[in-house]
């Protein structure tokens, strides 16, 4: 563990990872129609309302930790760092691989890290809160270099079968989100 100077942190690296598989909006509308006997989405509605033409979707074999690990590997390479250079890993996401163990442990194993890890989970605020925790730990002198990662997999929670328009409307955000990972390296 490195000892940090008291004070503030700075972002010294940022990377994202988007899985290569794309799902276009027309396919989303077809899947809702196929899964929802008796309910039809007006053709082109999702695209007209959102402007979204396609979204990134992870493969059935990928997990949230894979998305985060891919982004983290990119940021470490960008910054010229190796696994021993990281003092703490914070996985901050609304998604997770499983309830236990913490997804941060899975990301650390995929990256070959041996530093302490933790998960921060607060729905859509998770990543921001993870950065706040990292900043506070750096400011307090506990850690000098913290890797904050996320892997969001909303495609796993989409409601495809909708019986009526109110259910469709309440499920609508799920038809707009992409899967993806991100990593931010914070340093004193």
N, C-alpha and C positions, 0 to 999 in steps of 0.2 A: 504494500500500500504506500502510495506517495503522500507526503504531507503537503497540504495546499497552503498557500498564503491566504490569510483572512481577507475577505472582500467579495467581489462579485465574480461571476463566471462569464465566459464569452462562448459563443458558438464558433467552434473551429472547423466544423464539418457538417454537411447535410447531404443525405442521399435518399432516393426513393427507389422502390422496386414495384413494378406492375407486372403481374403474370401475363404471359403472351396471349392467352386465349381471350377472345373478344366475344361478347354477346350483344347482338344489335337489338334495337328497340322493337323491330318487327318480330323478332324471335321471342322477346319477352311477351308481347301481346298474344302471339300464337300459343305460348305455353300456358298463359292464364286461361285462354279460351279452351284449350285441351283439358285442363284440370278443373274447369268450372262449368259443368253442365247447367244450362239455363241462364248463364250470365255471359255477356259479350262486352268486351272493351270496345268502345268506338274506335275503329281503325285509325291509327295515327295519333290518338289522343295523347299518349305519353310523350311522344316526340314534340307535338305542338305545345304542350304545357311546359315541358322542361328544356327543350332544345337538345336533349341528349340523344345521340345517334347510336352509341355503343358504350359498353362498360367492360372493364377487365374482370375476368372471373378465374379464380384459381382452379387447378385441376382437382379431381376427387382425391388424389393422393397427397395433396399439399395441406398444410395446417397453418394457422396464424403464425406459429414460430418460424416456419419456413420463409414466410413473407418478410418477417422482421430480420431473420438471419441474412437473407439476401441483401437487404438494404444495409445492414450493419457491416457486412463484408465489404461492400462498396465504399462506405465511408471510411473504414479502417485503411483500405488500399489507397483511397484518395489522400488521406492524411499521412501515409507512410508509416502506419503503426502496426504492431503485432499484438497478439492476444495478451501477453504479459504487460503491455502498456496501459491496459484498461483497469481502473481501480474499482469500478462499480458498474453493474449493468442494471438498468431499470426498464422493465417491460411494462408499457403503459398503453392499455387498449381496452375497448369494450368487448373484444373477442378474446378467446383463449382456446388452447388445445383441449384441456380437460380441467376439472375442478382441482385436482391435486396430481402431481406437484405443480407448483407455480410455473407458468409458461416461461418466465425468465430463465429457469433452470434448463429448459429445453433449448432455448436460444443460445445460452452460454455453452452448452455441450456441442451444439452444431458449429460454434465458432472456435471451440477449443479454449474457452476462457476458464480461468480458475479463481476469478475474483468473486466477491459477494454479489448476490443478485436479489432483486425484489420485484414484485408486481405492484402496479398502481392501477386501480380500477375504479372509474367514476364515469361510466357511460361515455358520452361524447366529449367530456372534458378530460378523459384519461391522459392523453398525450401532453396536454398543457399542464396538468397537475404533476405528471412525471417530470417535466422540465422544471417546475417550481420546486419539487423535492430535491432534484439534483442540484439546482442553484443554491438552495439553502444548505445542503450538505457541503458543497464546495465553499460557500461563504463562511461556514462554521469551521473550516479547516479540516474536516473529516476525510475528504477525498479531493484529489487534484484533477482527475480525469474521469468523467462519467459518460457512459454511452446510454442514451435514452432511445429505446426502439419501440416500434409498434407494428403489429400485423393485424389488419382489420379484414374480417371475412364475412361481411354482411350477406353474401350470396347464400350462405348456409342457413339463413334465417328468413328467407323470403316466403311469404304466404302466397302460394300459387293457386290454391283452390279458394275461390271467393264466391259466396252464394248470392251477393247483392251489391249494389253500388255503395252503401255505407261501409261495408267491409272492405271493398276495393279502395275507397277513399282513405280509410284508416291504415291500409297496408301500402299505400302509394309510395312512401319514402323508400321502401325496400326495392322498388322497381327502378330506382334511380342511382343506387350506390354501386361503386366498384370495389373490388378487393384490392388490397395493396399493402405495402410495407414502407416504413420510413425509419430513418435513423439520424439522430443528431448527436454530435460529440460536443460535450461541454467541458471546458477547461478553466482553471483559475486564471 
